[in-house]
Structure formats: C-alpha cells, structure tokens
Amino acid sequence: MRYFICLSYHGGPFVGWQVQPKGRSVQGCIEEALSKILRLPIGIVGCGRTDAGVHARKFFAHFDSERSIPADTALRLNKMLHPHIAIQAILPVDTSLHARFSAIKRSYKYHICRHFTPFQHTLEYHYYGFAQLDKDLMQQAAQLLLEFDDFYPFCKSRSDANHYRCQLLQSHWHFDTDRMVYEVSSNRFLRGMVRLIVGMCIQVGSGQCKLNEVRQAMQTHEMLTRRLSAPAHGLFLTDIVYDPPLEYDLGG
C-alpha cells in the first residue's frame, strides 16, 4: 500500500529536506520515527528538495508499506518528531501516485521586511535598502520571466538537472509599507531558482542590474554577470497541486 504524508516544517534546524551525510534532515527525522512506529525500515520520497533553512507550509511525501498502518500513526509521529515538524495527515493513495513526479504545480513565497524584527533571522529577510528599492522595476523583472521557459540563468552552478525548462504560471510581487512578498508558481523548479530570482529582482530594484541584462541572459541562456542568492530563511514552499487533487480532512 502507498501512503501520502501531508506535513509542514520550519527549516531552521535542518540541513534541508533530503538526507545528507552530515546534519539533521526533515526526511531523516521522519524516516527514523516512522520506522520505529511501524517496526520495519521505511524510506520516504518527498515532493521536492528544499535547501537548508527553507520552510514548507505544505509538503507531501509518500512511502510504501506491505500492511495497513495504525490509525493513530500521524498522532504518534507528532509526539516523536522534532517540534519544528508537523504532520497534518497520512492518507492511503493509489500506487501510481508519486509525491514528486505526480505534482503538476508548486508554489513559493519569499518574504522581505523593512524593519529589524526578532523574526528576521528565521522567517523573513531584513533588507537594509528596502526603502530605496524601485518596486515598479522589481515587478517588471518578475513579469519578464513569464516570457521564457528555460531558466538556466537561475540555476545553481553545480546543478544535476537534466534540463532547465520550467513553465512559470505566475511571478509577481506584493508590496505594502513594511513588507514585500514574491510569489511564484511553476510545474517545476531548479535548485536555488527562487532565491536567485529574488536576488535578481533586488538587484534590478536597487539599480545594480538592468532589465535588458536579464532579458539578454534569458535569451542567450547565460548566467548573469552578478548573481545574488537571497537568504534561505525568507523562503516558504506554500503549495503542491496534484492531478487528480488529493482529498483529505485536517480536522478541527
């Protein structure tokens, strides 16, 4: 039988979602706890691979089990797991459904704040030049990306991607007096892509990069001369969409 886990996590204490040779990962914590509960080795497959420090408001993973799992498995997991991981639901699904490859849409938000706050090192990026950023240029930079489907300029230099094609479905900024939030959705993302896009928008908004430089890089499939990767702690994975949609009740 195949089961989907719906969860969320604060990425601060972890080296990322995926198990690494050193450090505590979200995947590793769940696999260890789930294996203890079910009393057999369990490996789980995530819907993506968030980097160290990146958060997930909604994340899915799947695992296979030869027998039905206890009804209170989610409750028991939450008692055993690190407090920065929360299991919302575990549901049986068809074995054809894959947490990563069956997803048709992923959405992220990146948070930037104007003022120094006690949350800036874990949940949002405090940008000191906030007031000087040209918001119109930042919005134009975000919208410009919708014209393209090859995002090599916004991929980590040592990426293992087979190709760089992504179908962006939305790319825009929300602005208010003290905060700005970048929202982006796509069928897939490259490693480090969202943080590099945010960094590019900041550079455009601060005058360090021109819109025509971004357009040229996208047209020629070349890296920007100056690349800025925004800090991980401002980034949230906010939604994953499947076809057919997953149906589950979070209770309450």
Secondary structure, 3 states (H helix, E strand, C coil): CEEEEEEEECCCCCCECCCCCCCCCHHHHHHHHHHHHHCCCCCCEECCCCECCCEEEEEEEEEECCCCCCCCHHHHHHHHCCCCEEEEEEEEECCCCCCCCCEEEEEEEEEEECCCCCCCCCCCEECCCHHHCCHHHHHHHHHHHHHCCECHHHCCCCCCCCCCECCEEEEEEEECCCEEEEEEEECCCCCCHHHHHHHHHHHHHCCCCCHHHHHHHHHHCCCCCCCCCCCHHHEEEEEEEECCCCCCCCCC
